[in-house]
Amino acid sequence: MRLLTVREAAERLGVGYSTLKQWIYQGRVRTRVTGGGHHRIPEGEVDRLLAPSAATAARAPAPERSGAIVSISGRNQLRGYVDEVRAEGLLAQVRLRIGDQILTAVITRDAVDELKLRRGDEALAIVKSTEVMIAREAHEAGPAAASRSRAKRRGGRPKR
């Protein structure tokens, strides 16, 4: 993959050099640093930045839709943008960007061809599942944890 200078990438993105440098310093743009300390931006990163984001889509007026789906019983529908399509053999892997999250689906290559999925296209993920798991990080949370915490500070047991 070709690496672009910051100036070349800024020109492709339609932003100023200093703006792109700020994005790099903020960590919003992935770069590779040369031995001399200069930033180089992969073309794929420029493509990622050019793809429409959920934030800009939310601000823009919704386009008139005329898709083939009239209605569907599935309620878990997630609208996003195709971030990547990899097809090999009979299967294809499709990465869909939904806000700042990525959803990966493995579907048939025929389905990708039929849907004409390309990077940057708007698409809808429909999730059908009989089980949903919910997890939390390992730290304590909630009123019971707060009570235990107060009791520890007092040196006693929590009230029941």
C-alpha positions in Angstrom: 0.0 0.0 0.0 1.3 3.4 -1.0 2.3 5.9 1.8 1.4 9.5 1.3 3.0 12.6 2.8 0.9 14.7 5.1 0.6 17.4 2.4 -0.6 14.8 -0.2 -3.1 13.3 2.2 -4.4 16.7 3.3 -5.0 17.6 -0.4 -6.9 14.3 -1.0 -9.0 14.9 2.1 -9.7 18.5 1.2 -8.4 19.8 4.5 -5.5 22.0 5.4 -2.0 20.7 6.2 -2.2 22.0 9.8 -5.6 20.5 10.4 -4.4 17.1 9.3 -1.3 17.5 11.6 -3.6 18.2 14.5 -5.6 15.1 13.7 -2.4 13.1 13.8 -1.3 14.5 17.1 -4.8 13.8 18.5 -4.6 10.2 17.4 -7.5 10.5 15.0 -5.3 9.5 12.0 -3.1 6.4 11.9 0.4 7.1 10.5 3.7 5.5 10.1 6.8 7.5 11.2 9.9 7.4 9.1 13.4 7.1 10.4 13.7 10.9 10.1 10.5 11.4 12.3 8.2 12.3 9.4 4.6 11.0 9.3 3.4 9.0 6.3 -0.2 8.1 5.9 -1.3 4.8 4.2 -3.8 5.3 1.3 -6.2 2.9 3.2 -6.3 5.4 6.1 -7.2 8.2 3.7 -10.0 6.0 2.3 -11.2 5.4 5.8 -11.4 9.1 6.5 -13.2 9.7 3.2 -15.9 7.2 3.9 -19.0 8.8 5.2 -19.2 8.7 9.0 -22.3 8.2 11.2 -21.7 11.7 12.7 -21.9 13.4 9.3 -24.8 11.2 8.2 -26.7 12.3 11.3 -26.2 16.0 10.5 -27.1 15.6 6.8 -30.7 15.3 5.7 -31.8 11.7 5.2 -31.8 10.8 1.5 -34.9 9.4 -0.1 -34.8 5.6 0.3 -36.1 3.3 -2.4 -34.7 -0.1 -1.3 -36.2 -3.5 -1.9 -36.9 -4.1 1.8 -40.5 -3.1 2.4 -40.7 -4.4 6.0 -39.0 -7.0 8.1 -39.8 -8.6 11.4 -36.2 -8.4 12.8 -36.0 -5.5 15.3 -32.3 -5.5 15.8 -31.4 -3.4 12.7 -28.1 -1.5 12.7 -27.5 1.1 9.9 -23.9 1.8 9.0 -21.3 2.0 6.2 -19.3 -0.7 4.6 -15.7 -0.4 5.9 -14.2 -3.4 4.1 -15.2 -6.3 1.9 -12.9 -9.4 1.6 -14.1 -12.2 -0.6 -12.3 -15.5 -1.0 -13.8 -18.7 -2.4 -17.4 -19.1 -1.5 -17.4 -16.7 1.5 -16.9 -13.0 2.1 -16.1 -11.0 5.2 -17.9 -7.7 5.4 -17.0 -5.1 8.0 -19.7 -2.5 8.7 -18.9 0.7 10.6 -21.8 1.7 12.9 -20.9 4.9 14.7 -17.5 4.2 16.3 -18.2 0.4 16.4 -17.3 -2.2 13.9 -19.5 -5.2 13.1 -18.1 -8.1 11.1 -20.3 -10.5 9.2 -19.4 -13.6 7.1 -21.8 -14.1 4.3 -21.7 -15.8 0.9 -19.7 -14.3 -1.9 -22.9 -14.5 -4.0 -24.7 -12.3 -1.5 -21.9 -9.7 -1.7 -22.2 -9.7 -5.5 -26.0 -9.6 -5.5 -26.0 -6.6 -3.0 -23.1 -5.0 -4.9 -21.4 -4.2 -1.6 -18.5 -1.8 -1.9 -16.5 0.2 0.6 -18.3 3.4 1.7 -21.8 2.0 0.7 -24.6 2.4 3.3 -25.9 -0.9 4.5 -28.1 -2.4 7.1 -27.1 -5.2 9.5 -30.0 -7.3 10.7 -29.2 -9.3 13.8 -31.3 -12.4 14.5 -30.4 -14.3 17.6 -32.1 -16.5 20.2 -29.5 -15.5 22.9 -28.0 -12.2 24.0 -25.2 -12.0 26.5 -24.4 -8.9 28.5 -21.1 -8.3 30.3 -19.5 -5.7 32.5 -16.0 -4.8 33.3 -14.5 -6.4 36.5 -14.8 -3.3 38.7 -17.7 -3.2 41.3 -20.6 -0.9 40.5 -24.0 0.0 41.8 -25.5 0.8 45.3 -24.3 -2.4 47.0 -20.7 -1.7 46.0 -21.0 1.9 47.2 -22.3 0.6 50.6 -19.5 -1.9 50.9 -17.0 0.9 50.0 -18.5 3.2 52.8 -18.3 0.4 55.3 -14.7 -0.3 54.5 -13.9 3.4 55.1 -15.7 3.2 58.5 -14.0 -0.1 59.4 -17.3 -1.9 59.8 -19.8 -4.1 58.0 -22.2 -2.8 55.4 -25.8 -2.2 56.5 -28.3 -4.9 55.4 
